[in-house]
Amino acid sequence: MIFEKPSTQLPIVFTVQSKKRYYCRDAVCEFVFNQGAVPVNPFRLYGYFLADRVDRDLVRQANNNLIRNRRTTCRN
């Protein structure tokens, strides 16, 4: 779904899936885009824990921070 104005504000959807469905991460993002929203997916943001280049808890903390920040800016 493409909107006429690039400045159109789209809803943000935080998407996750289990490691058993990791291979579906692109399909999940595609689905959200096709629904007219922006997918925020931790597997797409940082790869799969940045291939263990940093502590996994740091990546988890970063994801939690994104959720927390989104909740404070959401007005619905």
The first five atom37 places (N, CA, C, CB, O) and aatype in JSON, in Angstrom:
{
  "aatype": [12, 9, 13, 6, 11, 14, 15, 16, 5, 10, 14, 9, 19, 13, 16, 19, 5, 15, 11, 11, 1, 18, 18, 4, 1, 3, 0, 19, 4, 6, 13, 19, 13, 2, 5, 7, 0, 19, 14, 19, 2, 14, 13, 1, 10, 18, 7, 18, 13, 10, 0, 3, 1, 19, 3, 1, 3, 10, 19, 1, 5, 0, 2, 2, 2, 10, 9, 1, 2, 1, 1, 16, 16, 4, 1, 2],
  "atom_mask": [
    [1, 1, 1, 1, 1],
    [1, 1, 1, 1, 1],
    [1, 1, 1, 1, 1],
    [1, 1, 1, 1, 1],
    [1, 1, 1, 1, 1],
    [1, 1, 1, 1, 1],
    [1, 1, 1, 1, 1],
    [1, 1, 1, 1, 1],
    [1, 1, 1, 1, 1],
    [1, 1, 1, 1, 1],
    [1, 1, 1, 1, 1],
    [1, 1, 1, 1, 1],
    [1, 1, 1, 1, 1],
    [1, 1, 1, 1, 1],
    [1, 1, 1, 1, 1],
    [1, 1, 1, 1, 1],
    [1, 1, 1, 1, 1],
    [1, 1, 1, 1, 1],
    [1, 1, 1, 1, 1],
    [1, 1, 1, 1, 1],
    [1, 1, 1, 1, 1],
    [1, 1, 1, 1, 1],
    [1, 1, 1, 1, 1],
    [1, 1, 1, 1, 1],
    [1, 1, 1, 1, 1],
    [1, 1, 1, 1, 1],
    [1, 1, 1, 1, 1],
    [1, 1, 1, 1, 1],
    [1, 1, 1, 1, 1],
    [1, 1, 1, 1, 1],
    [1, 1, 1, 1, 1],
    [1, 1, 1, 1, 1],
    [1, 1, 1, 1, 1],
    [1, 1, 1, 1, 1],
    [1, 1, 1, 1, 1],
    [1, 1, 1, 0, 1],
    [1, 1, 1, 1, 1],
    [1, 1, 1, 1, 1],
    [1, 1, 1, 1, 1],
    [1, 1, 1, 1, 1],
    [1, 1, 1, 1, 1],
    [1, 1, 1, 1, 1],
    [1, 1, 1, 1, 1],
    [1, 1, 1, 1, 1],
    [1, 1, 1, 1, 1],
    [1, 1, 1, 1, 1],
    [1, 1, 1, 0, 1],
    [1, 1, 1, 1, 1],
    [1, 1, 1, 1, 1],
    [1, 1, 1, 1, 1],
    [1, 1, 1, 1, 1],
    [1, 1, 1, 1, 1],
    [1, 1, 1, 1, 1],
    [1, 1, 1, 1, 1],
    [1, 1, 1, 1, 1],
    [1, 1, 1, 1, 1],
    [1, 1, 1, 1, 1],
    [1, 1, 1, 1, 1],
    [1, 1, 1, 1, 1],
    [1, 1, 1, 1, 1],
    [1, 1, 1, 1, 1],
    [1, 1, 1, 1, 1],
    [1, 1, 1, 1, 1],
    [1, 1, 1, 1, 1],
    [1, 1, 1, 1, 1],
    [1, 1, 1, 1, 1],
    [1, 1, 1, 1, 1],
    [1, 1, 1, 1, 1],
    [1, 1, 1, 1, 1],
    [1, 1, 1, 1, 1],
    [1, 1, 1, 1, 1],
    [1, 1, 1, 1, 1],
    [1, 1, 1, 1, 1],
    [1, 1, 1, 1, 1],
    [1, 1, 1, 1, 1],
    [1, 1, 1, 1, 1]
  ],
  "atom_positions": [
    [[0.84, -1.16, 0.0], [0.0, 0.0, 0.0], [0.89, 1.23, 0.0], [-0.96, -0.01, 1.21], [1.7, 1.41, 0.91]],
    [[0.76, 2.07, -0.99], [1.54, 3.29, -1.08], [0.6, 4.47, -0.94], [2.33, 3.37, -2.42], [-0.44, 4.54, -1.6]],
    [[0.97, 5.4, -0.07], [0.14, 6.57, 0.16], [0.58, 7.69, -0.76], [0.23, 7.01, 1.63], [1.73, 7.76, -1.19]],
    [[-0.37, 8.58, -1.07], [-0.09, 9.67, -1.99], [0.97, 10.62, -1.45], [-1.35, 10.43, -2.29], [1.83, 11.08, -2.2]],
    [[0.91, 10.91, -0.15], [1.87, 11.83, 0.45], [2.91, 11.05, 1.24], [1.16, 12.85, 1.36], [2.55, 10.23, 2.08]],
    [[4.19, 11.29, 0.98], [5.21, 10.59, 1.75], [5.22, 10.99, 3.23], [6.57, 10.86, 1.15], [5.8, 10.29, 4.06]],
    [[4.56, 12.1, 3.55], [4.53, 12.55, 4.94], [3.35, 11.95, 5.72], [4.46, 14.07, 4.98], [3.19, 12.25, 6.91]],
    [[2.55, 11.12, 5.08], [1.42, 10.49, 5.76], [1.94, 9.66, 6.93], [0.61, 9.6, 4.78], [2.8, 8.8, 6.77]],
    [[1.41, 9.94, 8.11], [1.84, 9.19, 9.29], [1.19, 7.82, 9.3], [1.5, 9.97, 10.58], [-0.03, 7.69, 9.17]],
    [[2.01, 6.8, 9.45], [1.54, 5.43, 9.44], [1.63, 4.85, 10.85], [2.34, 4.58, 8.44], [2.52, 5.22, 11.61]],
    [[0.73, 3.94, 11.19], [0.86, 3.27, 12.48], [2.1, 2.39, 12.5], [-0.4, 2.44, 12.79], [2.52, 1.85, 11.48]],
    [[2.68, 2.26, 13.68], [3.86, 1.42, 13.85], [3.45, 0.13, 14.54], [4.97, 2.15, 14.66], [2.75, 0.16, 15.56]],
    [[3.9, -0.98, 13.99], [3.58, -2.29, 14.55], [4.89, -2.97, 14.94], [2.78, -3.16, 13.53], [5.78, -3.15, 14.11]],
    [[5.0, -3.35, 16.22], [6.17, -4.06, 16.7], [5.93, -5.53, 16.45], [6.46, -3.77, 18.22], [5.07, -6.14, 17.08]],
    [[6.69, -6.11, 15.52], [6.47, -7.51, 15.13], [7.57, -8.39, 15.7], [6.4, -7.64, 13.6], [8.74, -8.02, 15.71]],
    [[7.18, -9.54, 16.17], [8.14, -10.54, 16.65], [7.63, -11.92, 16.26], [8.36, -10.43, 18.2], [6.45, -12.11, 15.98]],
    [[8.53, -12.86, 16.25], [8.17, -14.25, 16.03], [9.19, -15.1, 16.75], [8.09, -14.6, 14.51], [10.29, -14.64, 17.08]],
    [[8.84, -16.33, 16.98], [9.75, -17.22, 17.7], [10.94, -17.58, 16.81], [9.01, -18.5, 18.15], [10.91, -17.4, 15.6]],
    [[11.97, -18.08, 17.45], [13.15, -18.5, 16.67], [12.81, -19.63, 15.71], [14.28, -18.92, 17.6], [13.51, -19.85, 14.72]],
    [[11.74, -20.36, 16.0], [11.32, -21.44, 15.1], [10.75, -20.89, 13.8], [10.28, -22.33, 15.79], [10.73, -21.58, 12.78]],
    [[10.29, -19.66, 13.83], [9.71, -19.01, 12.65], [10.58, -17.86, 12.15], [8.31, -18.5, 12.96], [10.1, -16.99, 11.43]],
    [[11.84, -17.86, 12.54], [12.76, -16.79, 12.16], [12.8, -16.58, 10.65], [14.17, -17.11, 12.67], [12.91, -15.45, 10.18]],
    [[12.7, -17.65, 9.9], [12.75, -17.56, 8.44], [11.59, -16.75, 7.87], [12.76, -18.94, 7.84], [11.64, -16.35, 6.71]],
    [[10.56, -16.52, 8.66], [9.38, -15.78, 8.19], [9.49, -14.27, 8.4], [8.14, -16.29, 8.89], [8.55, -13.53, 8.09]],
    [[10.62, -13.8, 8.91], [10.72, -12.4, 9.3], [10.45, -11.43, 8.15], [12.1, -12.12, 9.86], [9.81, -10.4, 8.36]],
    [[10.9, -11.75, 6.94], [10.63, -10.88, 5.8], [9.16, -10.91, 5.42], [11.49, -11.29, 4.6], [8.58, -9.88, 5.09]],
    [[8.56, -12.08, 5.48], [7.13, -12.21, 5.14], [6.28, -11.45, 6.15], [6.71, -13.69, 5.1], [5.27, -10.84, 5.79]],
    [[6.68, -11.48, 7.42], [5.94, -10.75, 8.46], [6.02, -9.25, 8.18], [6.5, -11.07, 9.88], [5.01, -8.55, 8.25]],
    [[7.21, -8.75, 7.86], [7.36, -7.33, 7.53], [6.55, -6.96, 6.29], [8.85, -6.99, 7.32], [5.91, -5.91, 6.25]],
    [[6.59, -7.8, 5.29], [5.81, -7.56, 4.07], [4.32, -7.45, 4.39], [6.06, -8.67, 3.04], [3.64, -6.55, 3.89]],
    [[3.82, -8.36, 5.21], [2.41, -8.35, 5.57], [2.04, -7.03, 6.24], [2.08, -9.53, 6.5], [1.02, -6.42, 5.91]],
    [[2.86, -6.58, 7.18], [2.56, -5.34, 7.89], [2.57, -4.15, 6.93], [3.57, -5.1, 9.04], [1.68, -3.31, 6.98]],
    [[3.57, -4.09, 6.05], [3.6, -3.02, 5.04], [2.34, -3.05, 4.19], [4.83, -3.15, 4.15], [1.75, -2.0, 3.92]],
    [[1.91, -4.23, 3.78], [0.71, -4.35, 2.94], [-0.56, -3.97, 3.68], [0.58, -5.76, 2.42], [-1.59, -3.7, 3.05]],
    [[-0.51, -3.94, 5.01], [-1.66, -3.52, 5.81], [-1.65, -2.01, 6.06], [-1.68, -4.27, 7.15], [-2.55, -1.48, 6.71]],
    [[-0.63, -1.33, 5.54], [-0.55, 0.12, 5.68], [0.12, 0.58, 6.96], [0.0, 0.0, 0.0], [-0.16, 1.68, 7.45]],
    [[1.0, -0.24, 7.51], [1.7, 0.11, 8.75], [3.2, -0.07, 8.56], [1.19, -0.74, 9.93], [3.66, -0.6, 7.55]],
    [[3.94, 0.39, 9.55], [5.4, 0.28, 9.52], [5.83, -0.82, 10.49], [6.07, 1.64, 9.87], [5.55, -0.72, 11.68]],
    [[6.49, -1.85, 10.0], [6.94, -2.9, 10.9], [8.24, -2.51, 11.6], [7.13, -4.21, 10.15], [9.18, -2.04, 10.96]],
    [[8.27, -2.72, 12.89], [9.51, -2.59, 13.65], [9.78, -3.98, 14.18], [9.4, -1.5, 14.83], [9.09, -4.48, 15.07]],
    [[10.79, -4.59, 13.62], [11.08, -5.98, 13.93], [12.5, -6.1, 14.48], [10.89, -6.88, 12.68], [13.45, -5.72, 13.79]],
    [[12.66, -6.61, 15.69], [14.0, -6.7, 16.27], [14.96, -7.54, 15.45], [13.92, -7.26, 17.66], [16.17, -7.29, 15.47]],
    [[14.45, -8.51, 14.72], [15.32, -9.32, 13.88], [15.82, -8.54, 12.67], [14.6, -10.58, 13.43], [16.87, -8.84, 12.12]],
    [[15.07, -7.55, 12.26], [15.48, -6.73, 11.13], [16.31, -5.54, 11.6], [14.25, -6.24, 10.36], [17.14, -5.04, 10.84]],
    [[16.11, -5.08, 12.82], [16.86, -3.93, 13.33], [18.32, -4.28, 13.6], [16.22, -3.41, 14.6], [19.22, -3.56, 13.19]],
    [[18.54, -5.37, 14.27], [19.88, -5.71, 14.74], [20.35, -7.06, 14.21], [19.92, -5.71, 16.25], [21.28, -7.64, 14.77]],
    [[19.76, -7.55, 13.16], [20.11, -8.89, 12.72], [19.69, -9.88, 13.81], [0.0, 0.0, 0.0], [18.85, -9.54, 14.64]],
    [[20.23, -11.03, 13.81], [19.9, -11.98, 14.88], [20.91, -11.78, 15.98], [19.9, -13.47, 14.35], [21.96, -12.43, 16.0]],
    [[20.6, -10.89, 16.91], [21.48, -10.53, 18.03], [22.85, -10.07, 17.53], [21.64, -11.72, 18.99], [23.88, -10.33, 18.16]],
    [[22.86, -9.39, 16.38], [24.1, -8.9, 15.78], [25.15, -9.99, 15.66], [24.66, -7.74, 16.6], [26.34, -9.75, 15.84]],
    [[24.69, -11.19, 15.37], [25.58, -12.35, 15.23], [26.46, -12.51, 16.47], [26.47, -12.2, 13.97], [27.64, -12.87, 16.38]],
    [[25.87, -12.24, 17.62], [26.55, -12.35, 18.92], [27.77, -11.45, 19.05], [26.97, -13.78, 19.16], [28.72, -11.79, 19.76]],
    [[27.76, -10.31, 18.37], [28.86, -9.34, 18.5], [28.74, -8.53, 19.79], [28.87, -8.39, 17.3], [29.73, -8.01, 20.3]],
    [[27.51, -8.43, 20.32], [27.29, -7.77, 21.6], [26.48, -8.72, 22.47], [26.56, -6.39, 21.43], [25.91, -9.7, 21.98]],
    [[26.44, -8.43, 23.74], [25.67, -9.24, 24.66], [24.19, -9.24, 24.26], [25.85, -8.73, 26.12], [23.63, -8.18, 23.95]],
    [[23.57, -10.39, 24.26], [22.16, -10.49, 23.85], [21.25, -9.67, 24.74], [21.71, -11.96, 23.87], [20.23, -9.15, 24.28]],
    [[21.6, -9.54, 26.02], [20.78, -8.73, 26.91], [20.79, -7.26, 26.5], [21.27, -8.88, 28.35], [19.81, -6.55, 26.73]],
    [[21.87, -6.8, 25.92], [21.93, -5.42, 25.43], [20.95, -5.23, 24.27], [23.36, -5.07, 24.99], [20.27, -4.2, 24.2]],
    [[20.88, -6.2, 23.38], [19.91, -6.13, 22.28], [18.48, -6.19, 22.82], [20.14, -7.28, 21.26], [17.61, -5.45, 22.35]],
    [[18.25, -7.05, 23.79], [16.92, -7.12, 24.42], [16.56, -5.79, 25.07], [16.87, -8.26, 25.47], [15.42, -5.32, 24.96]],
    [[17.52, -5.19, 25.75], [17.29, -3.9, 26.4], [16.96, -2.83, 25.36], [18.52, -3.47, 27.24], [16.07, -2.0, 25.57]],
    [[17.67, -2.85, 24.23], [17.4, -1.88, 23.16], [15.98, -2.07, 22.62], [18.43, -2.03, 22.02], [15.28, -1.09, 22.39]],
    [[15.57, -3.32, 22.41], [14.21, -3.58, 21.94], [13.17, -3.11, 22.95], [14.02, -5.08, 21.66], [12.17, -2.5, 22.57]],
    [[13.4, -3.39, 24.22], [12.47, -2.95, 25.26], [12.39, -1.43, 25.3], [12.89, -3.49, 26.63], [11.32, -0.87, 25.53]],
    [[13.51, -0.77, 25.07], [13.52, 0.68, 25.06], [12.68, 1.23, 23.9], [14.96, 1.2, 24.95], [11.96, 2.22, 24.06]],
    [[12.76, 0.58, 22.75], [11.93, 0.99, 21.61], [10.44, 0.87, 21.94], [12.26, 0.16, 20.37], [9.65, 1.75, 21.62]],
    [[10.08, -0.23, 22.58], [8.67, -0.43, 22.95], [8.25, 0.62, 23.96], [8.46, -1.85, 23.54], [7.18, 1.22, 23.82]],
    [[9.07, 0.84, 24.96], [8.74, 1.83, 26.0], [8.58, 3.22, 25.39], [9.83, 1.85, 27.09], [7.64, 3.93, 25.72]],
    [[9.5, 3.6, 24.5], [9.41, 4.91, 23.86], [8.17, 5.02, 22.99], [10.65, 5.19, 23.03], [7.54, 6.08, 22.93]],
    [[7.8, 3.95, 22.34], [6.6, 3.95, 21.5], [5.36, 4.13, 22.35], [6.51, 2.66, 20.68], [4.44, 4.86, 21.98]],
    [[5.33, 3.47, 23.49], [4.17, 3.57, 24.37], [3.98, 4.98, 24.89], [4.3, 2.6, 25.53], [2.85, 5.43, 25.06]],
    [[5.08, 5.69, 25.14], [4.96, 7.06, 25.66], [4.56, 8.05, 24.6], [6.26, 7.5, 26.27], [4.03, 9.12, 24.92]],
    [[4.79, 7.73, 23.31], [4.42, 8.64, 22.25], [3.06, 8.3, 21.63], [5.48, 8.64, 21.19], [2.51, 9.11, 20.88]],
    [[2.54, 7.15, 21.93], [1.24, 6.71, 21.38], [0.12, 7.49, 22.03], [1.03, 5.18, 21.58], [0.08, 7.63, 23.25]],
    [[-0.79, 8.0, 21.23], [-1.89, 8.79, 21.77], [-3.24, 8.1, 21.62], [-1.95, 10.13, 21.08], [-4.28, 8.71, 21.85]],
    [[-3.22, 6.84, 21.26], [-4.49, 6.11, 21.08], [-4.91, 5.45, 22.36], [-4.37, 5.07, 19.98], [-5.95, 4.79, 22.4]]
  ]
}
